[in-house]
Amino acid sequence: MNIRTTAMTTTAQSDESLAQLKTKMDDISRAFHGTLGYSLHHRGQDEGRISFNGDETFPSASTIKTAIMCETMRQIDGGEIKWDQELSVQASMEDRQEGGFAYYFKEGTKLSICDWVHLMITISDNTATMNLREFLGQNNINDWLLSHKFSTTRLLNGKRCDELGLRSLQQKWGLGMTTPNEMVQLFELILDNKAASPAACERMQRILSHQYWDDFGLSQIPPSIHTGAKSGAIERSRADVMFVDGSAGQYILAVHTKDLQDTSWTVDNEGHMAIRKLSSLVWNYYNPKCLWAQPEGWKEFLPREEA
């Protein structure tokens, strides 16, 4: 599909219309009990960029795992590691973290790099993330970000945190830090085959499209639409980055939050709800003729966070 050609035929909307969308999104952002930032880029038109707190620093939560995947692909492209190379689960439970399946693996279990990346991205497995982070090298992941002109986004948590001078940032932001604009930039690199080789970028797009945690922004998109995403959640922050291929072409939406007053782990957490509202507004703006609506009882079948 030629994104630019398709988009220009169906999104010939006035600047005022885009301004109206921004006003609605900004109102949701300002009413949020905490701090919310978003960045939206419609890939079919140069003027299709709007944001609110787009350059504000936020906890990345698990969205930083996308950068770990990019460095994995760089090392594979460079012949340093192999996609089918086996890596053992951490022997010590102190080197694992709940959240996903790998925490419960039997000592001695070996999986390929391919499997570990899929676990890290598709179900956001924390043990897989820690394993890949130490195997690839935390400094190498941040060097990849620096080499691709990311001024804020960094992976902060790791065994070399003190050695790399990241402890104060790690204590403030957790696993990583980023901005909504830079997360859109990261997805753009993958979609434009600039994050790694074209073959590696295609594989990353496919992996991003296999999300188990689809209860944030993706829940507002019809299931027949091609999408890809990476979400993240920690106690006082919720985040989601997604690309959507609709009738009007492709757009990327990143939403990040911090200082969230609602620290519940329910489907109606305010962070979850705000991301859904923003995603719904954007989808309906670019796809006004879509008649899809969520069926009654849809929330009952969403994946569940631990209480």
C-alpha positions, 0 to 999 in steps of 0.5 A: 500500500502506498501510504502517502497516496492513500492518505491524501485521498481520504484525509483531505480535512482542513487544518481546523479539523485537525485542530479540533482533534487536538483540542479534544485530546488536549482536554483529556490530557489536562483533565488527567489526574497526573501528567499525560503526554501524547504524540501523534503522527499521521504518516500520509501528510507532513502536517499530520503531527500533533502533540501535548507534552510531547517532549516531556520526560516520562517513565518508559515502563515496558515501552523501552523493550522496543529499543532492546529489540532493536539492539538485538537486531543490530547485533544479528545484522552485524554477525555478533549473535544469531537469531537461533542462538540459545540462551539459558534462563537465569539460574538465580531467581534474584536475576528474574522478575515476575511478569510473564512466563519465564520467571517460572522456567526450570533452571537450565531451560534454554530458548533461542534469542528469537524466543526470548525477544518474542516473550519480551515484546509480545507478553512483555516478559520481565525475565526475558527482558533482564536476560536479553539486557545483560546478554546484549549489554546495557551500554550497547542498547543505549549506544544504539539510541544515541547513534539514532539521535535519541536525546532522552530515551534510555534504558536505565535498569541493569547490573551496570547501572552504577558503573554507567552513572545511571543510578540517579536516573534509574531511581527516578524513572525506573526501567527507562525514560523517554518522551512521547515524541521520541517513542513515535520516532522509534516506531518510525525507524522500525516502519521505515526499515531504518532501525536495522536491516529491512529483513530485521525491521520487517520481523520487528513489525510482525512481532509488534503486531502479536500483542497479548496486552491489547487492553490499552489503545488497541482495544479501540481498534477493530480486530480486522485492522493491522496494528502493532504496539508496545505498552507498559505499566508500573504503579504510577504510570501507564504507557502505550505506543501503537501504529495503525493501518486504517483506510486513511493510511498509517498513523503512530500514536504514543501516550505516556503518563506519570504521577498517576493518582489511580494506582489500581490494576483494574481494567478501568484504571484512569491511565488505561481509560485515558489511553483508550479515549485518546486512541478512540478519538484518533481512530474515529477521526481518520476513519469516520465511516467505520461502523465497528463498535465494541460488543457488549461485555468486551471488558470481561475478556481483556487480559488481566493484570495482577491485583 
